[in-house]
Amino acid sequence: MKISHLIVLALVAGLAGCPTTPSAVETANKQLESQGSPFRYVAQGDSGMVMTLLPLPVGPSAANDALFKQTLDAIGKEEMRKGRSVANLEEVRHLQDGREVWVMKTLGNGGIAYVVAFAAPSQPGSNVRMKGPYTYKK
């Protein structure tokens, strides 16, 4: 997965100096869609693209209390590594494949989210796969 993220970043970096065309946005979004990403790009002006989060259903996490705390602790550690001292969960959004998008509380128009998957959400200590943080425009 890291290689495909690098491809998307290279594509975006390569397009950063060029006028954004509908085909550039479409190409980047096809890549994100093929990866099952909950994010999409939208054109911003005539010279850039910004990442946005798809409108997904909001609801409680499937994780039990212990697994919920374990996941939030892991996100808190990652946020600390990124220089952000607080990791407060704003909401959980649900993908059709069972993964969850944990959206963190932020100020302004910027959003921070993690894509989380549980091997067995009802079992404490279950395997948690987490990707992120992803930053996007609200």
NORGICOR-V309843 format. One record per residue. RES is the residue in one letter. PHI is phi as a letter, one per 20 degrees, with the letter a starting at -180 (999 if undefined). D_CENTER is the distance of its C-alpha to the mean C-alpha in whole Angstrom. Layout:
BEGIN
res=RES phi=PHI d_center=D_CENTER
res=RES phi=PHI d_center=D_CENTER
END
This chain:
BEGIN
res=M phi=999 d_center=14
res=K phi=f d_center=14
res=I phi=f d_center=17
res=S phi=f d_center=15
res=H phi=f d_center=12
res=L phi=f d_center=15
res=I phi=f d_center=17
res=V phi=f d_center=14
res=L phi=f d_center=14
res=A phi=f d_center=18
res=L phi=f d_center=18
res=V phi=f d_center=16
res=A phi=f d_center=19
res=G phi=f d_center=22
res=L phi=e d_center=21
res=A phi=g d_center=21
res=G phi=e d_center=25
res=C phi=d d_center=25
res=P phi=f d_center=25
res=T phi=f d_center=22
res=T phi=d d_center=24
res=P phi=g d_center=23
res=S phi=f d_center=23
res=A phi=f d_center=21
res=V phi=f d_center=18
res=E phi=f d_center=19
res=T phi=f d_center=19
res=A phi=f d_center=15
res=N phi=f d_center=14
res=K phi=f d_center=16
res=Q phi=f d_center=15
res=L phi=f d_center=11
res=E phi=f d_center=13
res=S phi=f d_center=15
res=Q phi=e d_center=12
res=G phi=m d_center=11
res=S phi=f d_center=8
res=P phi=e d_center=7
res=F phi=d d_center=7
res=R phi=b d_center=10
res=Y phi=e d_center=12
res=V phi=c d_center=15
res=A phi=f d_center=19
res=Q phi=c d_center=19
res=G phi=m d_center=23
res=D phi=d d_center=25
res=S phi=c d_center=23
res=G phi=a d_center=20
res=M phi=c d_center=16
res=V phi=c d_center=13
res=M phi=e d_center=10
res=T phi=c d_center=9
res=L phi=e d_center=7
res=L phi=f d_center=10
res=P phi=f d_center=12
res=L phi=d d_center=12
res=P phi=f d_center=15
res=V phi=d d_center=15
res=G phi=a d_center=17
res=P phi=f d_center=17
res=S phi=f d_center=16
res=A phi=f d_center=18
res=A phi=f d_center=18
res=N phi=f d_center=22
res=D phi=g d_center=22
res=A phi=f d_center=23
res=L phi=f d_center=20
res=F phi=f d_center=18
res=K phi=f d_center=19
res=Q phi=g d_center=19
res=T phi=f d_center=15
res=L phi=f d_center=15
res=D phi=f d_center=17
res=A phi=f d_center=15
res=I phi=f d_center=12
res=G phi=g d_center=15
res=K phi=f d_center=17
res=E phi=f d_center=14
res=E phi=f d_center=13
res=M phi=f d_center=17
res=R phi=f d_center=17
res=K phi=e d_center=15
res=G phi=n d_center=18
res=R phi=d d_center=16
res=S phi=e d_center=19
res=V phi=c d_center=18
res=A phi=c d_center=15
res=N phi=d d_center=15
res=L phi=f d_center=13
res=E phi=e d_center=14
res=E phi=a d_center=13
res=V phi=d d_center=11
res=R phi=d d_center=11
res=H phi=d d_center=12
res=L phi=e d_center=11
res=Q phi=f d_center=15
res=D phi=e d_center=15
res=G phi=n d_center=15
res=R phi=f d_center=11
res=E phi=c d_center=10
res=V phi=d d_center=7
res=W phi=e d_center=8
res=V phi=e d_center=8
res=M phi=e d_center=10
res=K phi=f d_center=13
res=T phi=c d_center=14
res=L phi=e d_center=17
res=G phi=m d_center=17
res=N phi=e d_center=15
res=G phi=e d_center=12
res=G phi=c d_center=9
res=I phi=c d_center=7
res=A phi=b d_center=4
res=Y phi=c d_center=5
res=V phi=e d_center=5
res=V phi=c d_center=9
res=A phi=c d_center=12
res=F phi=d d_center=16
res=A phi=f d_center=19
res=A phi=b d_center=21
res=P phi=f d_center=20
res=S phi=e d_center=23
res=Q phi=d d_center=24
res=P phi=g d_center=24
res=G phi=m d_center=23
res=S phi=f d_center=21
res=N phi=f d_center=19
res=V phi=d d_center=15
res=R phi=d d_center=13
res=M phi=c d_center=10
res=K phi=c d_center=7
res=G phi=p d_center=6
res=P phi=f d_center=6
res=Y phi=d d_center=4
res=T phi=d d_center=7
res=Y phi=b d_center=8
res=K phi=e d_center=11
res=K phi=f d_center=12
END
